[in-house]
Amino acid sequence: MLKAIADVLRSIGGAIATVVTLPFRAVARLFSGASSSARGRH
């Protein structure tokens, strides 16, 4: 029983972590692309 609850919490935590980190990853990609294009090299 406790193992099942732990598995559910772990899956929920993973989903939340993915949703939370997605915007930061997109922003980081935007900033890295903008900075590389501003320098004129990839």
Backbone as CSV, one residue per row, in Angstrom:
resi,resn,N_x,N_y,N_z,CA_x,CA_y,CA_z,C_x,C_y,C_z
1,MET,0.838,-1.206,0.000,0.000,0.000,0.000,0.871,1.255,0.000
2,LEU,1.825,1.316,0.923,2.699,2.490,0.968,3.502,2.619,-0.323
3,LYS,3.919,1.479,-0.890,4.695,1.528,-2.130,3.855,2.104,-3.262
4,ALA,2.567,1.739,-3.306,1.693,2.266,-4.350,1.543,3.778,-4.199
5,ILE,1.370,4.248,-2.963,1.239,5.690,-2.731,2.533,6.401,-3.128
6,ALA,3.673,5.790,-2.790,4.959,6.398,-3.144,5.113,6.481,-4.660
7,ASP,4.680,5.422,-5.363,4.774,5.440,-6.830,3.905,6.554,-7.414
8,VAL,2.699,6.730,-6.869,1.805,7.775,-7.367,2.417,9.151,-7.115
9,LEU,2.930,9.353,-5.906,3.540,10.651,-5.593,4.742,10.908,-6.493
10,ARG,5.508,9.855,-6.772,6.688,10.022,-7.617,6.281,10.412,-9.034
11,SER,5.250,9.764,-9.560,4.800,10.089,-10.923,4.235,11.504,-10.978
12,ILE,3.488,11.896,-9.937,2.942,13.257,-9.899,4.085,14.274,-9.819
13,GLY,5.075,13.979,-8.973,6.221,14.879,-8.853,6.965,15.006,-10.172
14,GLY,7.105,13.899,-10.902,7.784,13.958,-12.192,7.014,14.806,-13.182
15,ALA,5.686,14.671,-13.189,4.868,15.462,-14.107,4.966,16.947,-13.763
16,ILE,4.902,17.260,-12.470,5.011,18.669,-12.049,6.378,19.225,-12.428
17,ALA,7.437,18.428,-12.200,8.788,18.887,-12.535,8.896,19.165,-14.033
18,THR,8.294,18.283,-14.854,8.348,18.495,-16.302,7.626,19.781,-16.687
19,VAL,6.438,19.995,-16.130,5.657,21.194,-16.464,6.385,22.455,-15.997
20,VAL,7.030,22.366,-14.841,7.710,23.556,-14.287,8.974,23.880,-15.083
21,THR,9.715,22.850,-15.491,10.998,23.099,-16.156,10.827,23.406,-17.641
22,LEU,9.691,23.021,-18.244,9.507,23.281,-19.681,9.629,24.769,-20.024
23,PRO,8.930,25.677,-19.333,9.059,27.105,-19.666,10.486,27.605,-19.508
24,PHE,11.183,27.154,-18.447,12.566,27.607,-18.250,13.454,27.099,-19.380
25,ARG,13.205,25.853,-19.838,13.999,25.328,-20.947,13.734,26.137,-22.215
26,ALA,12.473,26.489,-22.456,12.137,27.272,-23.651,12.795,28.644,-23.575
27,VAL,12.747,29.274,-22.397,13.370,30.597,-22.240,14.878,30.498,-22.424
28,ALA,15.484,29.467,-21.857,16.932,29.293,-22.001,17.296,29.102,-23.469
29,ARG,16.477,28.328,-24.207,16.758,28.115,-25.621,16.615,29.428,-26.382
30,LEU,15.592,30.230,-26.028,15.406,31.516,-26.698,16.600,32.433,-26.443
31,PHE,17.027,32.509,-25.183,18.150,33.393,-24.849,19.436,32.913,-25.512
32,SER,19.680,31.614,-25.511,20.908,31.102,-26.128,20.874,31.346,-27.642
33,GLY,19.711,31.180,-28.257,19.598,31.443,-29.700,19.781,32.918,-29.996
34,ALA,19.215,33.791,-29.165,19.331,35.232,-29.399,20.778,35.667,-29.213
35,SER,21.435,35.183,-28.173,22.815,35.596,-27.918,23.744,35.085,-29.028
36,SER,23.507,33.849,-29.498,24.373,33.308,-30.538,24.153,34.068,-31.845
37,SER,22.907,34.423,-32.169,22.646,35.152,-33.409,23.166,36.581,-33.284
38,ALA,23.150,37.157,-32.084,23.647,38.520,-31.893,25.150,38.547,-32.109
39,ARG,25.844,37.474,-31.712,27.288,37.409,-31.925,27.603,37.060,-33.378
40,GLY,26.613,36.571,-34.120,26.824,36.267,-35.528,27.420,34.889,-35.742
41,ARG,27.296,33.987,-34.770,27.796,32.625,-34.960,26.936,31.691,-34.137
42,HIS,26.877,30.423,-34.571,26.045,29.447,-33.851,26.921,28.584,-32.958
